[in-house]
Amino acid sequence: MREHPFSLGPRLRQCAAFVRPGSRVADIGTDHGYLPVWLTRRQICPHAIAADINAGPLARARETADTYRAADLVELRLSDGLAALKRDEVDDIVIAGMGGELIASILGRAPWVQDEALQLVLQPMSHPEKLRAFLYKNGFDLIREETVLDGGRLYTVMLAAFAGRALSPSLEECYLGRLGESVSPYTPAYLTRQAALLAKRKAGFSPEESERIDQVIHALAEKAAALDLKQKEASL
Ligand SMILES: C[S@@+](CC[C@H](N)C(=O)[O-])C[C@H]1O[C@@H](n2cnc3c(N)ncnc32)[C@H](O)[C@@H]1O
């Protein structure tokens, strides 16, 4: 048994930074349970639900909670997405380390997340643009987004909440999200990487679609250069 919680890596650390102090948090797809154990043992959250669709990860989360004396603070729950949770149990929901489409489908299957008082911390491992499209189209507001470098890989972490305004986002908005306002030093590199990924996906599209994609690639590259310049000027 250990008294002090471990340190989190940059990706989960950014997720934790978006969680509101004092909130009851649920970590969906918790696996090792590091995030809920860290948040409760650091007394950022009074209580956490650590949920996973598989029993193996929940056993790992139990081990983490036992090791760091958080068994009374972290409730383990077998759940497909948010299916085994109720609205009045949580204030902040974290869904990290899954594909953007899976995160969107988990949110889409739980209409109760359409509540302005709830905060969503979302960290897609792939297709962030599909997750942003889902959020915008379903009335969620992207409040903030920051990038991190963790284990040599770049990630984005999103903070979102329901706002009741369904939008029809452009392709550029889906690729950029709120990254134009990011303060992370890794955002220019992240945007450059997204532009390169988009360039790879371009093959097979019609000439008109291809032209639209080129415009987005150009916009991402321009935003990356502008942020880079802004950060360099700020550090002078
Ligand atoms: C790669 S791990 C991410 C662990 C942790 N959230 C992180 O970001 O480090 C993905 C976890 O999500 C779980 N998972 C996958 N689909 C899920 C679903 N529909 N509902 C709940 N958990 C799910 C898997 O069992 C696995 O433990």
The ligand as a MOL file (V3000), in Angstrom:
LIG
                    3D

  0  0  0     0  0            999 V3000
M  V30 BEGIN CTAB
M  V30 COUNTS 27 29 0 0 0
M  V30 BEGIN ATOM
M  V30 1 C -6.6290 2.4270 -24.3140 0
M  V30 2 S -7.5880 2.2290 -22.8830 0 CHG=1
M  V30 3 C -7.6080 3.8980 -22.2580 0
M  V30 4 C -7.3730 3.9200 -20.7710 0
M  V30 5 C -7.4180 5.3240 -20.1630 0
M  V30 6 N -8.7300 5.9380 -20.2960 0
M  V30 7 C -6.3520 6.2040 -20.7650 0
M  V30 8 O -6.7090 7.1270 -21.5090 0
M  V30 9 O -5.1660 5.9760 -20.4890 0 CHG=-1
M  V30 10 C -9.2360 2.0290 -23.4890 0
M  V30 11 C -10.1690 1.4030 -22.4570 0
M  V30 12 O -11.5020 1.6500 -22.8980 0
M  V30 13 C -12.2770 0.5050 -22.6310 0
M  V30 14 N -13.4600 0.5790 -23.5010 0
M  V30 15 C -13.5450 0.3450 -24.8350 0
M  V30 16 N -14.8050 0.5230 -25.2710 0
M  V30 17 C -15.5380 0.8920 -24.1940 0
M  V30 18 C -16.8990 1.1970 -23.9860 0
M  V30 19 N -17.7950 1.1550 -24.9770 0
M  V30 20 N -17.3000 1.5250 -22.7400 0
M  V30 21 C -16.4380 1.5420 -21.7080 0
M  V30 22 N -15.1440 1.2440 -21.8380 0
M  V30 23 C -14.6920 0.9190 -23.0590 0
M  V30 24 C -11.3460 -0.6580 -22.8850 0
M  V30 25 O -11.7510 -1.8270 -22.2070 0
M  V30 26 C -10.0250 -0.1010 -22.3290 0
M  V30 27 O -9.8390 -0.4450 -20.9850 0
M  V30 END ATOM
M  V30 BEGIN BOND
M  V30 1 1 1 2
M  V30 2 1 2 3
M  V30 3 1 2 10
M  V30 4 1 3 4
M  V30 5 1 4 5
M  V30 6 1 5 6
M  V30 7 1 5 7
M  V30 8 2 7 8
M  V30 9 1 7 9
M  V30 10 1 10 11
M  V30 11 1 11 12
M  V30 12 1 11 26
M  V30 13 1 12 13
M  V30 14 1 13 14
M  V30 15 1 13 24
M  V30 16 1 14 15
M  V30 17 1 14 23
M  V30 18 2 15 16
M  V30 19 1 16 17
M  V30 20 1 17 18
M  V30 21 2 17 23
M  V30 22 1 18 19
M  V30 23 2 18 20
M  V30 24 1 20 21
M  V30 25 2 21 22
M  V30 26 1 22 23
M  V30 27 1 24 25
M  V30 28 1 24 26
M  V30 29 1 26 27
M  V30 END BOND
M  V30 END CTAB
M  END
